Structures are given as C-alpha cells and as structure tokens.
Amino acid sequence: MIVKPEEVGLSSARLARIGEHWQRYIDAGKLAGTLTLIARRGKVAYCEALGHLETERRRPVTPDSVWRIYSMTKPITSVGLMMLYEQGRFQLNDPVSRFIPSWSNLGVFVSGNHPAFVTSAPARPMTIRDLLTHTSGLTYGYLEERSNVDAAYRKLGVGDHTKRGYTLVDMIATLAELPLEFSPGTRWNYSIATDVVGYLIEVISGQRLDAYLAEHVFGPLGMRDTGFTIRDAQVPRFAANYAWQADGGVKLVDAPARSGYAQASFLSGGGGLVSTALDYHRFTSMLLNGGELDGMRLLGRKTVELMTANHLPDGQDVAQLALPGVFTGIPYAGLGFGLGFSVVQSPARSHVPGSPGAYAWAGAAGTVFWIDPVEELTCIFMTQLMLASSYPLGRELRVLTYSSLID
C-alpha cells in the first residue's frame, strides 16, 4: 500500500521530479528502465516504474520486476554473518585463519608476478572485521594495470562466477596461494572479502550459503523473489542487463531467457543475488527498525548500531584510506565504512544532502539503496546498466529525494 507522500512529510510535486529525471535518461536511450521506491516512517510514499525490462521485447518495468542486485548482496551477507556473531560463534577480532587454516601464513606483496611473488609478513593477522570493512588486504582483480596482485586475480579467475563448476572452496584455495595487497587494517580496498564472508557463513553454520540465507533471512522477512538463481516462473519479470557504451548508448549483455542466473555453482555473497525492490524494502525496513520486522527479529538493535558505525581507523573516510583507484575522490569523501555498509560522516564533504549516520551501498548494474535513521527514510533504486557509474545516478537520486522533505 502506498500512502500520500504528504502524510509522511514528503512533497508529491517534488517526488514527481524523480520520474521526470529518469524519463530523460530513458528517452535518450541511456537506460532501459527504472524502479524507484521511497518509504518514510515505515510507509511507502513513492514507487514508480518507468521504461522497459527489455527494450528488444518492450516488457514494461513493474513493481515486482526482478533485478541483478550485484553488490547490494553484500549487506545481506554481512547481516547473515552477524546473526551468527550474536550467537557467540565468533568475535570480530578473531583471525580469519581460525576458520580458514590454509590462510595462516598469508604474506603481503613486496614485488614480483604470479607465480613468483616476494612477500613480507603482515603487521597482524587478518580479522573477520577486516573482511566486513574491506580493510583485509584482498582485492577484486577488475582494475586493469593497478597492481600485480590484481593481475593475478584476473589471470586465475578469482571469484569468476561464469566458470562452470567454480565454487567458494575453489576461491578460498586459490587465495591461500596469493599475497595480500597490504597489511590488514592499514588501507581500504573494495574486494572479494564479502565472498569470503559468505564462505565463513558456510563453515560456521554448517549450511550452504543459499540455504542459510533462505532459512534465516529471506524466509523470515518474506523475501520470496530473492536468491542466487532465477526460477522459470520469474523469467517474465526478470530485467535484461545492458552495458554502457562510450557513445552513450547501451548494449545487451545478458538476456533474461538465456541468463547465467538460471544456475549458479559459485554462491557469491559479494554480488550473486537477484531481488525485487519490494523484497529489498523488507530488508531495509528490518534494519531501520533496529533488526526486527513484523515480529521477526534478525538482529539486536545494538548490533545494527555497531554495523552502521564507521569502523575505519581514526575516523577516516573511504577516500582517505582507499588504495589509489576508483574509490578515491569526491564521490567517496565524507563516507566511512561499517560492517557491510558505507556510512555518511559528513554530507558537506560528500557534496550531496543527507544525514550523518545514513548507510548505504550500490550494485554494479546501477542499483542503489540507502537508509537514513535520522529522517526515518529508505530509498531503493533499480536499473540494469553495467558501468552505470558513468552517470551519477545515485547522487542525483539523493538530491531529488532529500529535496522532497517538507517537515
């Protein structure tokens, strides 16, 4: 049920600007379709679907459309692990090698190329908190020419979900043979760390990651359309995925009817889920409510507070602590990082409106969400465009959303 925006302190006229803005992208052929959902004080005040799931077949976007959420998987996996934390199964400062013995002697890169690396001992062991905050020393391998460790990840296909039969066990075994980019805790680097978090869930819980999340997160929250694979019945609602082109156009890269999401051997806790805006709204509502929704409690309130505090050393933000690359500069200034989320430290430094303490993350195909506890506000945006970061979609949406507040 959608309430009149003014009932929750939002302007209908100003919210209408959001659709007008996305329609310009769609009319220009830059996006195929969008879905924006905004809720305040526990009530959905705006939910607008625009454009098409698949321009080739002209299937319109609907509120229950299914999207590849990529790295918006990370907060869900992080919540899954912290549910085990609340059971006393581990401490945040436990070394990762407690659960992955083959990682007991990971070294830090000094020089060389795969397989002949020169390494040094880290200043301290990698901890579970390092994984959750992306300060582990791991990397992703997608930044060309950045480092020899990145190159080794690409060469060996670390975390490559397209490899047939590839599993989390395979990934962990490969990483045991590779050096870290830096000594844990000393820098911030977006990485495959949350895939490792997914593996830890399997080791600690004794369940496969997909089964664990289905039983302990998706089931209790009623997230019926969220999972690592697309069911046949979902295909008509599944968006096509496109890639940004240098001329501003788009190219189809994953058609729903023959998508690789029909099966998944690599259960990527860092980016493998599909979901709907309605399902993800259930997840964000649980977090905004301090870990509980409709009588189902996943986390304690203080655990949510812990997860959404800035854990970067000395109060630094991502731009200050990140390795050189895509996560430095204005878009990440003023943003700290918690246990699975970016956390606003300074709206002024980030150059967009918001509240200190608001937390968020985004996905590779342009999806984004944020939760603002101060304003009791949640926002979820869905689209499907790889390299969507070529456009400031998330930043534009924040401006449009916050400008609609009228109380």
LOMAR-467774 format. One record per residue: residue in one letter; x, y negated, z of N, C-alpha, C in turn. Coordinates in pm, whole numbers, padded with zeros to 5 digits, always signed. Atoms other than C-alpha are relative to their C-alpha. Last residue first. Example, Ala and Ser with C-alpha at 12.3 -4.5 7.8 and 13.67 -1.06 7.14 Angstrom:
2
s-00082+00119-00006+01367+00106+00714-00077-00109+00073;a+00089+00119+00000+01230+00450+00780+00090-00120+00000;
***
This chain:
407
d+00018+00024-00144+00886-01865+00759+00129+00026+00075;i+00069+00126-00030+00882-01914+00382-00032-00015+00149;l+00039+00007-00142+01129-01656+00254-00063-00136+00030;s+00145-00018-00013+01122-01645-00130-00047+00000+00146;s+00066+00129+00026+01471-01797-00165-00152+00011+00013;y-00009+00086-00119+01607-01488+00009-00067-00135-00023;t+00076-00054-00114+01480-01262-00268+00001-00094+00119;l+00143+00004+00030+01592-01464-00571-00084+00046+00119;v+00042+00140+00009+01938-01530-00428-00151-00009-00020;r-00004+00056-00136+01980-01167-00323-00048-00146-00001;l+00118-00045-00072+01863-01048-00665-00002-00053+00144;e+00115+00076+00047+02123-01260-00842-00126+00038+00078;r-00014+00133-00056+02397-01112-00624-00118-00088-00044;g+00028-00002-00143+02282-00759-00700+00006-00138+00062;l+00140-00032-00028+02258-00817-01075-00033-00008+00149;p+00012+00014-00146+02590-00998-01120-00140+00032+00050;y+00098+00105-00034+02637-00858-01473-00013-00008+00152;s-00027+00106+00099+02943-00664-01590-00096-00116+00019;s-00074+00107-00069+02884-00475-01264+00046-00108-00097;a+00094+00109-00027+02627-00280-01469+00068-00115+00075;l-00070+00127+00012+02923-00075-01590-00096-00118+00016;m-00138-00014-00044+02684+00218-01626+00076-00128-00038;l-00098+00056+00093+02329+00098-01673+00139+00016+00059;q-00094-00104+00039+02029+00269-01515+00091-00052-00110;t-00014+00007+00144+01804+00038-01310+00100+00109-00037;m-00037-00113+00084+01674+00044-00955+00008-00041-00146;f+00004+00031+00143+01662-00229-00692+00051+00120-00078;i-00052-00111+00080+01577-00174-00325-00018-00037-00146;c+00015+00018+00144+01526-00457-00074+00066+00118-00070;t-00073-00100+00079+01470-00441+00300-00028-00026-00147;l+00017-00005+00144+01379-00726+00533+00078+00115-00059;e+00086-00120+00009+01331-00753+00908-00036+00028-00146;e+00123+00038+00070+01482-01105+00871-00100+00114-00010;v+00041+00130-00051+01753-01043+01130-00133-00042-00060;p+00072-00012-00127+01771-00671+01052-00049-00134+00054;d-00031+00119-00080+01859-00737+00686-00079+00008+00130;i+00087+00004-00117+01875-00409+00492+00045-00119+00084;w-00052+00058-00124+02025-00394+00145-00109-00002+00105;f+00095+00023-00109+01986-00186-00165+00067-00083+00106;v-00051+00067-00119+02150-00159-00506-00111-00004+00106;t+00092-00001-00114+02118+00035-00831+00063-00069+00120;g+00068+00126-00024+02331-00080-01124-00099-00001+00114;a+00091+00033+00110+02439+00255-01267-00087-00121+00030;a-00074+00029+00123+02745+00286-01041-00090-00040-00117;g-00036-00117+00079+02542+00261-00722+00057-00039-00134;a+00052-00001+00136+02514-00004-00452+00044+00128-00070;w-00094-00056+00098+02560-00057-00079-00069+00010-00134;a+00039-00028+00138+02408-00255+00201+00097+00096-00066;y-00087-00106+00052+02416-00399+00549-00057+00057-00128;a+00072-00073+00105+02287-00726+00695+00095+00104-00060;g+00051-00127-00049+02483-00810+01011-00086+00076-00099;p-00104-00083-00059+02533-01177+00933-00061+00127+00059;s-00016+00011-00145+02226-01287+00738+00123+00080+00043;g+00019-00125-00073+02183-01360+00369+00019-00025+00149;p+00075+00007-00125+02247-01624+00105-00018+00137+00063;v+00142-00027+00024+02526-01575-00152-00073-00008+00134;h+00058+00089+00103+02881-01715-00174-00144+00037-00037;s+00046-00088+00106+03035-01420+00019-00068-00077-00114;r-00116-00057+00071+03243-01657+00231-00045+00089-00116;a-00071+00109+00067+02933-01860+00321+00119+00053-00078;p+00066+00034+00126+02728-01547+00391+00075-00110-00075;s+00015+00144+00024+02991-01447+00650-00069-00024-00132;q-00063+00074-00109+03021-01104+00812-00025-00149-00014;v-00024+00143+00018+02783-00907+00592+00061-00058+00127;v+00069+00077-00104+02824-00531+00640+00035-00148-00017;s-00060+00132-00014+02913-00282+00366-00084-00079+00099;f+00066+00118+00056+02775+00058+00452+00097-00118-00003;g+00080-00034+00115+02888+00414+00530-00066-00116-00071;l-00009-00144+00020+03030+00381+00879-00097+00040-00112;g+00033-00083-00115+03087+00005+00875+00018+00147-00032;f+00048-00133+00033+03256-00224+00627-00020+00080+00127;g-00073-00104-00070+03311-00597+00633-00050+00136-00045;l+00063-00129-00024+03181-00834+00368+00095+00093+00073;g+00107+00013-00098+03273-01205+00373-00072+00129+00031;a-00035+00088-00111+03473-01175+00053-00120-00011+00093;y-00019-00078-00121+03369-00875-00153+00053-00082+00117;p+00114-00089-00027+03216-01050-00455+00013+00078+00130;i+00121+00057-00056+03473-01335-00417-00112+00101+00026;g+00062+00119+00060+03795-01147-00477-00135-00032+00062;t-00054+00122-00057+03919-00795-00413-00071-00118-00066;f+00068+00036-00123+03727-00474-00468+00068-00116+00073;v+00134+00055+00021+03810-00426-00835-00066-00047+00128;g+00091-00067+00093+04184-00385-00790-00136-00065+00000;p+00027+00080+00119+04462-00463-00543-00088+00078-00099;l-00110-00008+00094+04421-00246-00232-00033-00086-00121;a+00002-00092+00114+04146-00374-00008+00134+00003-00074;l-00066-00126-00032+04205-00532+00333+00014+00094-00120;q-00129+00018-00065+04133-00899+00264+00077+00131+00014;a-00091+00071+00090+03858-00848+00008+00139-00016+00060;v-00047-00091+00105+03692-00584+00227+00101-00068-00090;d+00103-00041+00095+03668-00814+00528+00063+00085-00109;q-00024+00035+00140+03893-00835+00831-00119+00039-00087;g+00112+00074+00056+03759-00823+01186+00018-00041-00145;d-00015+00143-00025+04098-00727+01329-00110-00083-00066;p-00086+00051-00108+04077-00380+01177+00006-00151+00004;l-00131+00030+00056+03775-00290+00960+00086-00070+00105;h-00106-00081-00060+03494-00132+01163+00138-00031-00057;n-00121+00002+00081+03226-00395+01094+00111+00076+00071;a-00098+00099-00044+02910-00288+01274+00121+00004-00093;t+00017+00123+00077+02635-00104+01087+00081-00116+00056;m-00025-00021+00143+02727+00248+01197+00001-00130-00078;l-00141-00032+00019+02755+00149+01563+00033+00013-00148;e-00076+00122-00027+02415-00022+01559+00150+00023-00021;v+00021+00087+00115+02264+00285+01395+00078-00129+00017;t-00080-00057+00107+02423+00497+01668-00015-00082-00127;k-00138+00045-00019+02283+00264+01933+00094+00059-00106;r-00018+00142+00035+01932+00311+01797+00144-00046+00013;g+00028+00092-00109+01952+00689+01807+00029-00143-00040;l-00114+00054-00073+01942+00877+01480-00048-00085+00117;l-00122-00060+00053+01702+01099+01284+00122-00041+00080;r-00125+00070-00032+01386+01027+01480+00119+00077-00055;m-00114-00087+00026+01057+01136+01321+00128-00079+00025;g-00014-00101-00105+00754+00962+01479+00115+00097-00020;d+00123-00078-00013+00661+00774+01164+00014+00116+00100;l+00108+00038+00090+01017+00656+01109-00117+00095+00018;e+00126-00075-00012+01309+00651+01352-00101-00051-00101;g-00022-00144+00010+01679+00554+01337-00125+00085+00001;g-00090-00050-00104+01663+00193+01463+00013+00151+00001;n+00073-00031-00123+01353+00090+01269+00089+00060+00109;l+00046+00128-00055+01567-00076+01001-00074+00020+00132;l-00116+00072-00054+01741+00259+00950-00042-00132+00064;m-00049-00073-00117+01417+00454+00914+00117-00076+00065;s+00092+00031-00110+01280+00189+00680+00043+00068+00128;t-00036+00131-00053+01590+00221+00461-00092-00041+00116;f-00131-00005-00064+01533+00595+00423+00037-00135+00061;r+00018-00078-00124+01161+00568+00352+00131+00003+00079;h+00066+00090-00096+01236+00290+00102-00026+00073+00131;y-00109+00074-00065+01476+00531-00065-00054-00102+00098;d-00074-00085-00092+01185+00766-00129+00107-00080+00075;l+00091-00030-00111+00969+00489-00277+00067+00090+00102;a+00003+00117-00089+01258+00358-00488-00089+00027+00121;t+00094+00105+00042+01299+00707-00627+00011-00118+00095;s+00103+00039-00096+01588+00950-00593-00096-00098-00066;v+00103+00076+00071+01873+01129-00768-00109-00030+00102;l+00144-00011-00017+02175+01229-00566-00080-00076-00106;g+00068-00101+00079+02534+01304-00662-00150+00001+00003;g+00070+00058+00113+02737+01000-00563-00090+00092-00079;g-00034+00138+00031+02952+01032-00255-00079-00059-00113;g+00054+00085-00105+02798+01344-00107+00030-00146-00023;s-00073+00122-00031+02873+01510-00438-00072-00084+00105;l+00095+00076-00080+02738+01863-00446+00069-00125+00054;f-00075+00089-00088+02950+02005-00726-00098-00090+00073;s-00083-00088-00081+02757+02300-00872+00083-00082+00099;a-00114+00065-00066+02475+02083-01001+00074+00103+00083;q-00068-00093-00090+02200+02178-01244+00121-00071+00058;a+00085-00118-00005+01938+01983-01439+00062+00110+00087;y+00064-00011-00132+02139+01677-01342-00099+00115+00008;g-00078-00089-00085+02356+01737-01649-00059+00016+00139;s-00092+00055-00098+02079+01572-01847+00075+00108+00076;r-00119-00087+00004+01922+01733-02151+00108-00047+00098;a+00037-00136+00039+01563+01605-02131+00119+00095-00004;p+00067-00079-00104+01661+01294-01933-00021+00147-00037;a+00143-00007+00027+01913+01160-02187-00068+00091+00101;d+00057-00119-00063+02257+01071-02051-00151-00003-00018;v-00105-00093-00042+02493+00829-02227-00053+00124+00069;l+00053-00113-00076+02260+00607-02433+00113+00097+00034;k-00013-00127+00071+02448+00295-02544-00053+00111+00089;v-00011-00121-00082+02370-00061-02438+00007+00123-00090;g+00102-00102+00023+02419-00406-02590+00021+00119+00091;g+00119+00028-00080+02617-00697-02451-00113+00098-00021;d+00082+00100+00070+02878-00690-02730-00126-00035+00075;a-00067+00130-00001+03127-00520-02495-00080-00109-00070;q-00092+00015+00112+02888-00232-02436+00054-00143-00004;w-00021+00136+00050+02720-00139-02109+00101+00000-00112;a-00129+00060-00033+02637+00228-02070+00010-00137-00064;y-00067+00072+00108+02290+00380-02057+00134-00053+00048;n-00112+00081-00047+02117+00639-01841+00073-00059-00120;a-00122-00020+00079+01771+00767-01925+00110-00089+00057;a-00051+00104+00088+01521+00747-01641+00118+00050-00083;f-00144+00020-00016+01345+01053-01499+00051-00101-00102;r-00017+00124-00079+00964+01039-01464+00147-00041+00012;p+00076+00111+00060+00890+01292-01741+00015-00133+00073;v-00061+00051+00123+01182+01505-01610-00082-00112-00064;q-00043+00139-00014+01041+01535-01257+00047-00062-00131;a+00117+00086-00017+00834+01851-01314+00037-00147+00011;d+00071+00014+00127+01138+02029-01453-00117-00098+00011;r+00094-00110+00025+01329+01961-01133-00074-00025-00131;i+00131+00041+00051+01623+01722-01144-00083+00125-00025;t+00039-00044+00132+01919+01821-00928-00138-00055-00036;f-00118-00004+00087+02110+01684-00630-00032+00045-00142;g-00079-00123-00001+01801+01581-00435+00115-00009-00098;t-00144+00023-00014+01541+01313-00367+00074+00132+00009;d-00060+00007+00133+01185+01333-00501+00151-00018+00005;r+00030-00119+00081+01012+01455-00185+00070+00001-00135;m-00066+00042+00125+01167+01205+00056-00008+00116-00100;g+00095-00009+00110+00912+01277+00333+00057-00049-00131;l+00039+00133+00047+01144+01144+00605-00103+00005-00114;p+00059+00082-00106+01163+01472+00798-00050-00137-00048;g+00124-00058-00051+01214+01672+00476-00065-00085+00108;f+00107+00019+00097+01471+01443+00318-00134+00053+00049;v+00023+00140+00041+01696+01407+00621-00122-00011-00090;h-00017+00094-00110+01744+01727+00827-00025-00147-00036;e+00064-00038-00126+01617+02008+00608+00001-00113+00102;a+00142-00028+00021+01687+01867+00261-00071+00027+00132;l+00070+00127+00018+02015+01711+00374-00149+00022-00020;y-00005+00078-00124+02138+02042+00517-00079-00130-00016;a+00096-00058-00095+02023+02249+00218-00005-00081+00129;d+00135+00024+00050+02200+02020-00030-00106+00054+00097;l+00038+00140-00013+02516+02011+00179-00143-00025-00047;r-00037+00074+00119+02540+02386+00217-00055-00141+00011;q+00095+00000+00110+02487+02487+00578+00061-00067-00123;g+00015-00135+00050+02733+02589+00853-00101+00012-00112;s+00138-00049-00015+02674+02259+01028-00016+00146-00040;i+00049+00017-00137+03037+02163+01094-00138+00063+00018;v-00084-00073-00095+03192+02301+00774-00060-00004+00140;e+00011-00143+00024+02907+02192+00546+00078+00080+00104;i+00135-00041-00040+02884+01846+00699-00016+00150-00018;l-00002-00014-00146+03262+01819+00666-00138+00041+00052;y-00064-00129-00030+03228+01886+00291+00004+00023+00151;g+00096-00106+00034+02981+01600+00261+00056+00138+00028;v+00100+00001-00106+03225+01373+00446-00105+00109-00025;v-00062-00077-00108+03488+01481+00192-00094+00004+00121;d+00011-00140+00043+03255+01358-00082+00062+00092+00105;t+00134-00043-00041+03234+01040+00126-00033+00138-00056;a+00010-00035-00143+03612+01002+00105-00138+00051+00038;i+00074-00125-00005+03619+01010-00276-00026+00044+00144;s-00061-00129+00031+03738+00653-00264-00099+00114+00007;y+00119-00078+00035+03694+00282-00223+00045+00133-00058;n+00000-00042+00140+04022+00164-00075-00122+00088-00026;w+00132-00046+00041+04065-00032+00247+00008+00038-00148;r+00061+00070+00113+04414-00062+00396-00142+00053-00023;t-00076+00122+00029+04608+00027+00712-00057-00082-00114;g+00032+00112-00088+04374+00279+00874+00066-00131-00035;p+00138+00022-00041+04527+00585+00712-00017-00115+00099;s+00018-00060-00132+04881+00539+00574-00140-00031+00051;f-00055+00082-00109+04858+00451+00209-00024+00073+00130;e-00043+00129+00055+04775+00603-00132+00071-00085+00105;l+00090+00111-00026+04764+00953+00017+00056-00127-00063;p-00030+00098-00105+04966+01231-00141-00113-00100+00017;l-00027+00135+00051+04826+01529-00333+00030-00097+00114;e-00130+00001+00070+04840+01903-00260+00041-00138-00049;a-00102-00044-00095+04563+01912+00003+00140-00006-00060;l-00044+00116-00079+04352+01707-00238+00107+00037+00102;t-00085+00086+00083+04340+02003-00477+00054-00117+00079;a-00125-00071+00025+04212+02244-00210+00096-00085-00085;i-00079+00005-00122+03948+01995-00092+00135+00067-00020;m-00048+00136-00020+03819+01947-00447+00092-00008+00122;d-00104+00027+00099+03794+02321-00512+00061-00138+00021;v-00117-00079-00043+03602+02373-00187+00116-00023-00096;l-00068+00076-00105+03365+02091-00287+00125+00072+00050;t+00066+00009-00130+03282+02286-00601+00077-00090+00095;y-00086+00073-00095+03357+02299-00976-00077-00022+00131;g-00041-00085-00110+03156+02567-01158+00086-00067+00105;r+00088-00112-00028+03140+02370-01482+00056+00086+00113;k-00072-00127+00019+03340+02050-01466-00088+00116+00044;t+00036-00057+00130+03098+01756-01502+00071+00133-00026;h+00122-00082-00011+03110+01681-01127-00041+00061-00134;d+00067+00007+00129+03470+01564-01154-00121+00094-00001;g+00136+00048-00016+03570+01516-00790-00079-00010-00129;v+00046-00004-00139+03939+01548-00866-00140-00062+00009;g+00146+00002-00004+03977+01606-01239-00056+00007+00141;l+00049-00123-00060+04343+01709-01215-00152+00006+00010;k-00060-00116+00067+04474+01447-01456-00060+00130+00050;r+00059-00013+00133+04236+01182-01326+00049+00125-00070;y+00141-00033-00017+04332+01240-00962-00067+00020-00136;a+00007-00143-00033+04698+01245-01064-00143+00045+00022;a-00023-00075+00124+04663+00907-01236-00008+00151+00025;d+00122+00008+00081+04511+00758-00922+00013+00084-00127;v+00094-00090-00069+04814+00884-00729-00134+00000-00073;n-00031-00136+00041+05048+00728-00986-00092+00101+00069;s-00102-00068-00079+04882+00393-00932+00022+00140-00051;r-00019+00062-00130+04669+00128-01098+00108+00065+00083;e-00127+00072-00017+04712+00205-01466+00019-00059+00139;e-00112-00025+00089+04349+00305-01516+00119-00089+00038;l-00063+00126+00036+04120+00274-01215+00126+00027-00083;y+00063+00059+00118+03896+00583-01212+00063-00132-00043;g-00056-00043+00126+04107+00806-00989-00060-00064-00122;y+00104-00054+00087+03892+00778-00678+00054+00049-00134;t+00037+00092+00108+04132+00716-00389-00108+00066-00085;l+00044-00067+00122+04225+00865-00051-00034-00104-00107;g-00116-00021+00085+04424+00670+00207-00033+00077-00126;s-00063-00132-00017+04154+00714+00470+00131+00016-00073;t-00137+00037-00036+04039+00350+00509+00086+00125+00016;h-00086+00009+00119+03713+00410+00324+00138-00058+00033;t-00027+00141+00026+03506+00340+00639+00084-00024-00125;l+00126+00075+00005+03341+00682+00674+00021-00146-00037;l+00079-00045+00114+03661+00868+00585-00125-00087-00016;d-00066+00048+00122+03871+00662+00825-00077+00040-00125;r+00042+00139+00020+03614+00729+01099+00067-00059-00124;i+00132-00001+00062+03677+01101+01048-00051-00142-00021;t+00111-00034-00090+04043+01045+01123-00133+00003-00078;m+00128+00048+00048+04354+01056+00901-00109+00046+00096;p+00085-00086+00082+04664+01132+01106-00127-00073-00046;r+00087-00083-00084+04895+00854+01224-00086+00087-00089;a-00020+00053-00135+05181+00647+01083-00086+00075+00101;p+00089+00111-00036+05169+00871+00776+00028-00047+00142;a+00103-00036-00097+05477+01084+00696-00088-00120+00029;s-00045+00022-00138+05662+00992+00379-00114+00038+00093;t+00094+00052-00099+05616+01115+00023+00070-00027+00133;v-00077+00023-00122+05811+01179-00297-00094-00066+00100;f+00015+00121-00081+05586+01323-00565+00102-00002+00113;a-00123+00027-00075+05687+01578-00828-00010-00133+00074;p+00012-00056-00137+05358+01728-00950+00118-00032+00091;h+00042-00139-00019+05238+01469-01034+00075+00091-00098;n+00122-00034+00072+05443+01151-01062-00035+00145+00029;g+00016-00121+00078+05710+00998-00844-00134+00014-00066;s-00038+00012+00140+05740+00747-00562-00031+00131-00072;v-00116+00089+00006+05651+00674-00199+00039-00024-00145;f-00076+00019+00123+05302+00824-00162+00114-00100+00019;v+00035+00127+00063+05189+00906+00191+00093-00022-00119;g-00099+00106+00001+05201+01267+00310-00051-00124-00069;l+00012+00094+00111+04930+01512+00410+00105-00109+00012;n-00128+00063+00033+05061+01767+00657-00009-00090-00121;s-00078+00035-00119+04752+01889+00842+00127-00077-00032;w-00037+00140+00009+04529+01877+00534+00091-00044+00116;s-00095+00015+00111+04513+02255+00494+00044-00145-00018;p-00139-00029-00042+04355+02270+00842+00102-00019-00112;i-00063-00039+00126+04035+02096+00719+00147+00028+00030;f+00099-00074+00076+03810+02073+01027+00051+00045-00137;r+00066-00091-00094+04071+01965+01280-00098+00089-00074;s-00062-00133+00008+04264+01828+00983-00055+00097+00104;v+00073-00077+00101+04018+01537+00971+00055+00142-00008;p-00069-00012+00129+04174+01411+01293-00081+00087-00096;d-00055-00132+00025+03912+01336+01558+00077-00001-00132;n-00146+00004+00008+03875+00962+01616+00063+00138-00012;l-00043+00078+00116+03506+00963+01525+00152-00005-00013;q-00018+00139-00036+03435+01244+01770+00055-00076-00121;f-00131+00059+00029+03295+01583+01673+00003-00141+00057;r-00077-00096+00077+03004+01823+01732+00139-00052-00038;g-00126-00026-00068+02857+01621+02017+00092+00093-00076;q+00009-00130-00066+02502+01647+01881+00130+00038+00071;e+00087+00015-00116+02503+01275+01804-00021+00131+00075;y-00074+00073-00103+02803+01333+01579-00084-00013+00127;l-00082-00103-00066+02599+01592+01388+00086-00062+00110;m+00096-00081-00075+02342+01321+01311+00071+00114+00072;m+00017+00062-00132+02638+01102+01220-00110+00069+00081;l-00113-00035-00088+02725+01343+00939-00019-00057+00139;g+00000-00144-00026+02381+01321+00781+00111+00042+00092;v+00101-00024-00103+02376+00942+00820-00004+00148+00036;s-00057+00051-00126+02703+00926+00626-00097+00018+00115;t-00096-00100-00047+02555+01149+00354+00062-00044+00133;i+00077-00117-00041+02258+00913+00320+00091+00108+00056;p+00063+00023-00130+02480+00604+00321-00080+00120+00050;k-00097+00007-00111+02696+00758+00044-00064-00031+00135;t-00005-00128-00071+02414+00859-00192+00083-00011+00127;m+00102+00016-00105+02369+00491-00282-00024+00133+00070;s-00059+00025-00132+02697+00572-00459-00099-00043+00106;y-00145+00001-00013+02521+00740-00753+00043-00035+00143;i-00036+00107-00094+02149+00652-00739+00150-00005+00027;r-00131-00043-00051+02053+00839-01055+00047-00110+00095;w-00124+00068+00043+01690+00736-01089+00122+00072+00055;v-00116-00064-00064+01341+00891-01070+00128-00054-00063;s-00106-00041+00092+01032+00682-01150+00121+00052+00078;d-00055-00130-00040+00767+00677-00877+00104+00052-00098;p-00053+00001-00137+00695+00302-00901+00061+00133+00043;t+00110-00004-00096+00663+00330-01281+00059+00003+00142;v-00041-00017-00140+00902+00243-01565-00125-00004+00087;p-00009+00115-00091+00741+00279-01907+00051+00040+00138;r+00069-00041-00123+00830+00561-02149+00012-00112+00102;r+00092+00101-00052+00918+00396-02480-00082+00049+00118;r+00134-00061-00003+01072+00707-02637-00105-00091+00065;e+00020-00078+00121+01406+00554-02750-00141+00060-00008;t+00045+00089+00107+01384+00287-02481-00030+00077-00127;e-00074-00050+00116+01396+00549-02207-00049-00080-00120;l-00095-00100-00049+01281+00457-01859+00092+00045-00112;h+00018-00140+00032+01119+00147-02005+00107+00089+00063;g-00074-00066+00104+01063-00215-01918-00027+00149-00008;l-00009+00070+00128+00944-00353-01587+00077+00087-00101;a-00066-00083+00100+00825-00205-01257-00005-00073-00134;e+00027+00028+00140+00738-00443-00976+00086+00085-00091;c-00048-00120+00068+00702-00368-00607-00036-00016-00146;y-00028+00018+00143+00662-00667-00376+00053+00131-00055;a+00062+00124+00046+00525-00702-00024+00018-00022-00150;v-00045+00030+00135+00590-00355+00113-00077-00121-00051;k+00104-00002+00103+00522-00364+00486+00059-00037-00135;g+00055-00133+00019+00755-00270+00774-00106+00011-00107;r+00077-00038-00121+00822-00624+00884-00077+00129-00021;r-00033+00079-00119+00933-00711+00531-00093+00040+00113;a+00088-00019-00115+00949-00496+00220+00047-00090+00114;i-00038+00083-00114+01092-00559-00125-00102+00019+00110;l+00089-00018-00115+01086-00308-00411+00054-00082+00116;t-00041+00073-00120+01235-00383-00753-00105+00017+00108;l+00100-00012-00105+01214-00147-01049+00054-00067+00124;t-00036+00028-00139+01400-00215-01371-00118+00031+00092;g+00111+00018-00092+01402-00113-01736+00049-00021+00141;a+00117-00069+00054+01617-00081-02046-00123-00024+00087;l+00050-00104-00090+01871-00346-01951-00121+00065-00066;k-00110-00028-00094+02085-00569-02175-00036+00107+00102;g-00057-00131+00025+01846-00560-02472+00114+00037+00092;a-00128+00016+00069+01786-00936-02458+00066+00135-00032;d+00027+00055+00132+01418-00880-02375+00128-00016-00082;i+00064-00104+00081+01521-00654-02085-00024-00049-00143;y-00100-00103+00029+01766-00905-01937-00058+00105-00094;r-00095+00061+00093+01507-01184-01970+00110+00099-00037;q+00058-00009+00134+01248-00955-01812+00092-00063-00103;w-00035-00130+00061+01476-00916-01511-00057+00013-00140;h-00145-00008+00019+01453-01290-01438+00039+00131-00065;e-00033+00085+00113+01077-01316-01492+00150+00009-00032;g+00041-00066+00123+01029-01020-01264+00034-00080-00124;i-00083-00119+00015+01233-01183-00989-00034+00072-00130;r-00120+00035+00075+01070-01524-01037+00087+00122-00027;a+00028-00019+00142+00740-01371-00928+00120-00036-00087;l-00030-00139+00034+00886-01348-00578-00023+00027-00148;r-00145-00013+00010+00887-01728-00570+00042+00145-00028;a-00049+00073+00117+00520-01755-00654+00150+00017-00018;s+00037-00072+00122+00421-01484-00410+00059-00067-00124;s+00076+00077+00096+00611-01656-00127-00027+00083-00125;l-00066+00010+00130+00722-01438+00162-00092-00073-00097;g-00091+00114+00009+00634-01465+00531+00080-00010-00128;v-00127-00033-00067+00487-01121+00591+00104-00109-00024;e+00028-00064-00129+00120-01201+00519+00127+00033+00077;e+00013+00103-00103+00238-01444+00248-00032+00058+00136;p-00129+00045-00054+00359-01148+00042-00012-00102+00113;k-00026+00132+00057+00006-01004+00007+00128-00055+00061;v+00072+00111-00063+00035-00644+00117+00029-00128-00076;i-00075+00125+00009+00131-00345-00098-00084-00112+00060;m+00084+00120+00000+00000+00000+00000+00088-00125+00000;
***
